[in-house]
Amino acid sequence: MRRLRIKAHAKINPFLAVGSLRPDGYYEVRTTLQAIDLHDLVDLGQAESLALTCSVPELSGEKNLAWKALRLLSELANVPDVHIHIHKSIPTQAGLGGGSSDAAAIIRGVNYWLGGVLPIRDMLDVAAACGSDVPFFVLGEPRARATGRGEVLTAVEPLASANLVIAKCARGVSTADAYRRLGEIQRSCVDGLPDAEMHNDFERVADCEVLDLIDSLRSKGASRAHLCGSGSAVFGVFQSAEMAKAVAERLAGENVWASVTYTLDAFGEPEWIE
């Protein structure tokens, strides 16, 4: 039986500044999002009833953000009875947008399955209702500038291809907790920093273990190293894929999760597989 497969890519935030708390409970942000090759695989196959499973069992079913995307899509279109399986490669609570990307893959995948009946505006509305990062992955541009709570997007030229190492401490970081901690100190002004520079406000409240990992990447030759989103993953930029691979292997020898990847200049389309 044929299945539809979508790559749900991770992202990094080369720039992320957080402003004041909004009336809706979200914080004002100004950020740049860049898609990277690290990805989950989301498969859709014909089934007798709608179901969602995941290679991480506790993320199966209605507790997954992707299920919320399905529920919202069903208000706009006749969602088919499919079995959705998400194979996770993107670590959770890492600031890499894995859950958001999976939800976006469902939105894109269901629309593709239905022959593209939904206009992009409706897809983005569903995405925004799911979470602040989801619209970026639905938009399908490899790099974008985001404002508001993160849902107001402007596509920009993607970064020149960069070789990256993504590394993550054993402990994850709750996005809500990271915002709460940042809200307890004076934040940088959203309009006061040039987003052409690499910067992440969450590094001001990151755990020592995370900051040590950033320093480790720099000491191993990264030209730049910063936090991914609100953490706890970090990224380092390296001169070559060979150098990135060697550093990832050294980190693995230190019992640190690490993955070699690179920045994307385009998103792929969903594809049918046997």
Number of C-alpha atoms within 10 A of each C-alpha: 6 10 18 19 23 24 23 32 27 26 29 24 25 23 24 26 24 23 21 15 14 11 7 7 8 16 17 17 21 22 24 26 27 24 29 24 19 21 23 22 17 25 25 24 20 15 12 9 9 16 17 20 19 16 12 11 8 10 17 19 16 14 11 18 20 26 21 18 25 20 13 19 22 12 10 13 14 10 17 17 14 18 17 25 18 25 18 19 17 23 20 19 20 26 26 31 27 25 25 26 29 31 30 32 28 27 24 22 23 23 19 16 17 13 9 12 12 17 9 14 10 12 21 20 15 25 28 20 14 20 18 18 24 28 26 31 29 22 21 17 21 23 28 22 22 22 17 16 22 23 21 15 19 14 16 14 12 17 14 10 11 17 21 27 26 26 27 27 19 14 14 15 19 16 16 11 11 18 17 12 14 20 16 9 10 9 15 13 14 19 12 8 15 11 17 9 10 15 20 19 19 23 21 12 17 18 13 10 14 22 18 12 24 23 15 16 26 17 11 17 16 22 12 15 26 28 32 27 27 28 26 31 29 26 27 28 23 24 13 11 17 12 19 26 19 14 23 23 17 14 21 14 10 9 11 16 17 21 22 22 20 21 22 22 18 14 17 12 13 18 13 14 11 7
